[in-house]
Amino acid sequence: MSEKDLAKLCATLSPVMAEATYVYCSFPDFTLPAGLLAFCIIREREGLTAIIERDEALRRGLAFTYDARLITLSVHSSLEAVGFIAVISRRLAGMGISCNVVAGYYHDHILVPVDRAEEAMTLLLEIAASPG
């Protein structure tokens, strides 16, 4: 069952960082290369944005930006939860860490700069350890 209670969400956010580095690629013609495995695809007016592993972008010779680590918040958060991402983004922003969020059906996923990823994980664990 998905969780809406902000205190419970924060206490059980259980962040897990993926091993790979992820990057953002843009496809203005709205066409992804055949067989491209993307973590996420977003359709925008300007084209498709694909978040993919950096190694895959390099292998295919794709232009990309924003080397990031992917942190999944393992708590099953409700898509109707209020304030969960605000708590997280405010804490990261307070330390000057950018974050880009993708909400999935079960979990929220945060992409943070590679060079600040360990610091971001520490902050997320502090949020979980803080009393409600």
C-alpha positions as CSV (number, residue, x, y, z in Angstrom):
1,M,0.0,0.0,0.0
2,S,1.4,3.4,-0.9
3,E,2.2,5.9,1.9
4,K,0.8,9.5,2.2
5,D,1.8,10.4,5.7
6,L,4.8,12.7,5.5
7,A,6.4,11.7,8.8
8,K,6.2,8.0,7.8
9,L,7.6,8.7,4.4
10,C,10.5,10.6,5.8
11,A,11.2,8.0,8.4
12,T,11.2,5.1,5.9
13,L,12.5,6.7,2.7
14,S,15.3,4.1,2.5
15,P,17.5,5.6,-0.2
16,V,19.4,3.3,-2.5
17,M,22.0,4.6,-5.0
18,A,22.5,2.9,-8.3
19,E,26.1,2.0,-9.3
20,A,25.9,3.6,-12.8
21,T,26.3,7.2,-13.8
22,Y,23.2,8.6,-15.6
23,V,23.0,11.4,-18.2
24,Y,20.3,13.3,-20.0
25,C,20.0,13.1,-23.8
26,S,17.7,15.1,-26.1
27,F,16.1,13.7,-29.3
28,P,14.5,16.7,-31.1
29,D,13.1,14.4,-33.8
30,F,11.1,12.5,-31.2
31,T,12.9,9.3,-32.2
32,L,15.0,7.2,-29.9
33,P,17.8,5.1,-31.4
34,A,16.8,1.5,-31.9
35,G,17.3,-0.6,-28.8
36,L,18.2,2.3,-26.5
37,L,17.6,1.3,-22.9
38,A,16.4,4.4,-21.0
39,F,15.7,4.8,-17.3
40,C,13.1,7.4,-18.2
41,I,11.7,9.1,-21.3
42,I,9.9,12.4,-21.1
43,R,8.0,13.9,-24.1
44,E,8.4,17.7,-24.3
45,R,7.5,20.2,-26.9
46,E,11.1,20.3,-28.0
47,G,11.6,16.6,-28.3
48,L,12.2,13.5,-26.2
49,T,14.4,13.6,-23.1
50,A,15.9,10.3,-22.2
51,I,17.8,9.6,-19.0
52,I,20.3,6.8,-19.8
53,E,23.4,5.3,-18.4
54,R,26.5,7.4,-19.3
55,D,28.3,4.3,-20.7
56,E,25.4,3.7,-23.1
57,A,25.5,7.3,-24.3
58,L,29.3,7.1,-24.8
59,R,29.0,3.7,-26.6
60,R,26.4,5.2,-29.0
61,G,28.2,8.5,-29.5
62,L,25.2,10.5,-28.1
63,A,25.5,14.1,-26.9
64,F,24.5,14.4,-23.2
65,T,24.6,16.6,-20.2
66,Y,24.5,16.3,-16.4
67,D,26.5,13.4,-15.0
68,A,24.3,12.2,-12.2
69,R,23.9,9.4,-9.7
70,L,20.4,7.9,-9.4
71,I,19.0,7.5,-5.9
72,T,15.8,5.6,-5.5
73,L,13.7,6.3,-2.4
74,S,12.6,2.8,-1.7
75,V,9.5,3.7,0.4
76,H,6.3,3.1,-1.6
77,S,5.2,6.7,-1.8
78,S,1.7,7.7,-2.9
79,L,1.5,9.9,-6.0
80,E,-0.8,12.0,-3.8
81,A,1.6,12.5,-1.0
82,V,2.1,16.1,-0.1
83,G,5.4,17.7,0.9
84,F,7.7,14.6,0.7
85,I,9.8,15.8,-2.2
86,A,9.7,19.4,-0.8
87,V,11.4,18.1,2.4
88,I,14.1,16.4,0.4
89,S,14.7,19.1,-2.2
90,R,14.8,21.8,0.5
91,R,17.4,19.9,2.5
92,L,19.6,19.2,-0.6
93,A,19.2,22.8,-1.7
94,G,20.3,24.0,1.7
95,M,23.6,22.3,0.9
96,G,23.8,23.5,-2.6
97,I,23.0,20.1,-4.2
98,S,20.9,20.1,-7.3
99,C,18.3,17.4,-7.6
100,N,16.1,16.3,-10.5
101,V,13.1,14.1,-9.5
102,V,11.2,11.5,-11.4
103,A,8.1,10.0,-9.8
104,G,7.3,6.4,-10.6
105,Y,4.3,4.4,-9.7
106,Y,6.0,2.9,-6.6
107,H,9.0,5.1,-5.9
108,D,10.5,8.6,-6.3
109,H,13.9,8.8,-7.9
110,I,16.4,11.6,-7.5
111,L,19.3,12.4,-9.8
112,V,22.1,14.3,-8.1
113,P,25.5,15.4,-9.4
114,V,28.1,12.6,-9.3
115,D,30.5,14.6,-7.2
116,R,27.8,15.3,-4.5
117,A,26.1,11.9,-4.5
118,E,27.7,10.6,-1.3
119,E,26.8,13.8,0.5
120,A,23.2,13.6,-0.8
121,M,23.0,10.0,0.5
122,T,24.2,11.2,3.9
123,L,21.5,14.0,4.0
124,L,18.8,11.5,3.0
125,L,19.8,9.1,5.8
126,E,19.8,12.1,8.2
127,I,16.2,12.9,7.2
128,A,15.2,9.3,7.9
129,A,16.9,9.3,11.3
130,S,15.4,12.7,12.4
131,P,12.4,12.5,14.7
132,G,9.2,13.4,12.9
